[in-house]
Amino acid sequence: MVTIRVISENISAQYDETREPALRNVSVTIRKHESVGLVGPSGAGKTTLADIILGLITPTHGSVFIDDQRVQRGEAVRPGLFGYVPQETFLIDSSIRANIALGDAEDAIDDARVASALSAASLNGFVASLPQGLETMVGERGLRLSGGQRQRLAIARALYRDPDVLVFDEATSSLDSLTEAEVAEEIATLHGNKTLIIVAHRLSTLRDCDRLLFLEGGRLVDQGSFVELLHRNATFREMVGSMELATPDTEAATRSGTA
């Protein structure tokens, strides 16, 4: 696998000339197999930064490099580089197998890769319990599946293409807390095997990340591990406290922050 480096050199982005920039002078390097969480208040620029890295938005200033190669304006990134898991998963009214290999013709589906993706997304047991297995129809928009099953299916779909980088954009925010914790565990098993970029309001999803990038007002204002930000970043500490993510580290950081 090639070394993946996504470097944003003083990136800025603005959707409308009459509005404030969504990002201001952000510069960051994401290393191969690193898990990075994008965190900050609403409107901080988390999704904008993720979209720039994905090539969905062209920055007004700055450049993005992948493997030290500049991504040219309007140029598509290398096919298969990114896998994307959104908040709301688009499913077609077809089989589980067809949804995982979405875009492949029926006779072109690689069943070995389907099996591997199912295993990585912890769907083996669920699929094995179904009378029709992989040929089970998911219903319109996946209505025959639970929210957690739909998100695991979205993860399996992303993994089917064996991407170098996986981007999770609020992928657990619509789930109940128990299901969110279960899906977060599946994401955690990918740490060290893929480069992970995770955008999340639910900070519990980000606890195991190698590094958190804390954005505020479109600027990258801090970065470090979950525990490091707890100890030195008051805004992050307040966000964690408001979500009642009580741990010994949280409590110690809260005491030191108010001492």
C-alpha angles and dihedrals in degrees: 000000000000121000109262118212120171109191123181110196110205090321119194128178132187125180097193130018090227094057134070115266113272089218130024125199098324116174121179141150122212113198130214113283092002118139111220127184122204108212139168143103121311111288093022093127101257098133091039091057091047091050091050091051090049091051093243092119127039110219118235089222133018134025140260120224127197115190087350090300115123114236103231121225110274092006118132116234120245111291112254094020095110134041115194129203112185131194092254115041119216110222128178123222093258140091127311088246093054092047093053092049094039110172096027120107114245093254092045098057112120103223093191090059090045090055092047092050091048091052094048091050092047093240098125095096094046094049092045089055093058118092091225096036113194091001092063111126113236096205128230109330088353094290092155090064130072120244091257092049091050091052093047088050089052090052091049090050091052092048093048089076091049094228123192093224128038119200119197111193108192086317094164102033096100094051128093115256096259094049090043090056091050093050090045088057090055090051090049091058088064093060111118093015099070136020103257128200111185126188111191142155090195100079094197087075089061101049095100097046117122089227139007122212108209113206126188128173091355094305132109099237103166143003137186142099122318091259094045092054090046090058100044109023114073095190092052090047090053091049091051092046093050089056092050094234091161115184132146088260091051093049093046092049091048091052093047091046093054098037 
